[in-house]
Amino acid sequence: MNDNSGNSSREKTTACWFGTWFLQTYYTYMERKRKQESGGPVVGIKVIDFDIGPGFAGDGRISTLSDLLSLRVRFLISGSDEEKTENWIVKIPPNDRADREMAQMAQVDKREIHFYTEALPELEDWGKSRDASLSVGVPRCYFAKYHNTQPQVEDDDGTILSDAESVLVLEDMRPNGYSMRDFNSGLSLDEAFAALREIATIHALSWAMQETTDDMALDDKWDFAYRPQKAASAYKIMIEQGFPTLADFLDRQQPDGPDILNKLKALHPKAAELLCELLEPPPPPAPSCLTHMDFWCNNLLFRKRTPPDGTASGENGNVVNGNGHCSSSSGDEDGDSGSDTECLIVDWQMMAISRPTHDVALLLFTSLTPEVRQANTEALLKHYWNVFQRTAARLQVELPFDYGVIENEFKKSQLLALLLVIGSIDLALDTHVTERRLLQALRDMAKDDLI
């Protein structure tokens, strides 16, 4: 066993649990599914070796709402001499008590588990029912569990993984060539196109399902989604904490920083009201759909597209929902930009039912250099719209709105993106590069009278 995590007991306990229980559970499920049997013998597993490491080490991964572990397990299945390897990312509640309490209060783990176990399978099944098999760009989910009440662990430090409040096991896509981009550098234009292609597919798929389902709206159907009032309250606290830091920064930015600060000070008392208004699903004909709500470069994985027989993944069967991890094919029929890049979207902890343009605005505000954003905002927004249109057409659902509605919604969403960035201001002001990115975005918003 190799332990590269920097921590010992928690990671070793995790690996032992996986070696003795999880592999047996998963492969027993797969064997019964293959034979179409509800019962049958438990598949025997012999673990040869495993490597433990931090999730996304070296990729600049930032996560306070969960702890990430990477596991690479080599093993044999009983009756076979063929050695197998699995690579996983395991998400568990933070070991830090304060972070864990915050995550529990916001129910971020519960929300993400419900995304993989309920929302995603429903979307994919509905897409198939419309004769449009749309592959959603997310990692494969192997396993998930959530305790409605916090388990009574003697020392309450989450050391025993089997007693953790939640566990989410996803495929580690790094061995397949995926990697995260550095926040300081920002996304390339090609990567931004690819990210918008994937999120537009999910937006259009969830919007179309809602349009053709008579029983209830998505925010009633998926009651685990982040509710507007609760989200607004949480964001308001973060904004109150972040605003003094932003004010101090802008006050030092001559010549226009103080003027921008005055506009923000006028906006500040209205923040709670604006948050509630912007987070609520908009009235028709503007679309509402499943949104990520934390859509920036640190929650995206990229790789250059490979031929179908290059790094094709194996069988798409999972303990939880059987979803795959292939990129969507809906956005590139006519040679759109971004077609050479594949993108996967991770961290669905903040998912909500809201304006789809919220995700677009947050990505452009946070993850592009000023030069890329200023020169390409219109092209990126039109690309997003084209993918949305094509996906809806494949699902045989007519759009009751046009590009002008998306443009108007995008303007509103830019204000929400600003408010969310204020709530995470330490990250936005982390380096001179990110300071410049934020300042230029604020200047552009002020120039366009969006503040």
Phi, psi and omega in degrees: 000136176247129180243106181250019190274338186088344174243158186243290193299316184295314182291321180294320176299318178301311183296319179297318180298317179296318183296324185266332187242309190295313181300319177298316180298314184294309185286333171294317176300314182297320181292318178293324177294319179298320181273357182056047179241146177273341179230191181136170183292154175284134180287129178280139182233135172240111179282125179273314184195158173211148176248137179243136178207169176288146178293129174061037177299135178085356180260007181073026184293131179239122180208116174253347184267356176200158171259138182245131174237144172252138179230129172241115187243128172254134187203169174239143172265137183304137181087003180223143176263002182280121178283135179242157178226136173235142178239123184231154162250126181250124179252125178226163180302152182300144176286331177293127187298316182295316178296322181293320178296321178295318179296321178295318182297321180275350179056039185292323180291319178300319182294316181292321177298318178295327176301311184286329187262341181236298187298309184297312177300322179296317179297314182293319179294320179294320177301319178295325179293341177261015181060033178225092180280091181266119177277124183272133186281075175223158176294157177291136176261126179265323189198148175206144172211152181213132175268127177295329175241146182295127180298152179272088177265138190303312182260356174053039178249007177070019184292322182271111187298323181296342177254008179294154180299327181206154175219131175229124182245117180241157176291132174282112187273357180297320176297342177268010174099359180276148176208165180262151180266151181287131182298323180297320181284329183077175181276148169287166179299319180298320179291323177296318176300315182296318179297317179292328176299315183290316182289327178296324178297314179294317178302309184295321180297313181289323177297315182296320178298318179296321182294330186254002179254120187274343190291316180194160177286162183299323182289341172272322182294315181253080184288356176277349178297153182297119183283142185305314183295316180293318179296317181299320179297317180293315180296323181299318178299317180295322179294317179300324179286327185271338187297317179301323178294317177296319180299316179298320179295312183293327181297338180264359184261094180270148005265346192258354181303312179299325178295317177297320180299319179299321177295320179291325177296324177292328180281330189306313181296340182265005189301314182298316179296317179295318179301312180300316182295317184285330182278340176291144173303137183286158176289150177301154008274000180300141185280149165234150186195181174291125179237152182282314176070007172215045194269087177219177195298332181286352177249025181229143175240141184228153166205159175288141183296139179242159177300158181306329181262011183282294180231043182300140181277167182279202184298140187267045180257136182228155177301323189268301191220352175074015181282153179264188183227023181281152177287154181294147177255011189276346192253003191233016184298330183250025173077036178299155172298154182088359185288344178272358184237133174260147184223139172240143181253128181239175176060075179266033186288338184252014187306142182213171172254110188200196179291129179296332182291347175301317180293320180296312184295318181295321178298311183292324182291319190263331199243005177242145173295156179305322182294314180294316182295312184296323184279343192228007182303313181297317180296321180292319180293321178292322176299314177303314181297319180297318179293319178301313180300312184295321179295316178299321179295319178297330179272002176062041178237126182278140181276129177269011181221163182241185183298329179300324177294317179297318178302314181294318178294325180297322178299316178295320183293333178297325177293319177296319178302318178299314181298320179293323179292322176301323179291343178237042192295329180299323178289318181294334180252026187292322181223170177298327180295312181287329174300314180297320180299314180295314183299317181292323177296320178294320177299317181294321178294319178295318179298324181270011179056037179267348176264000000 
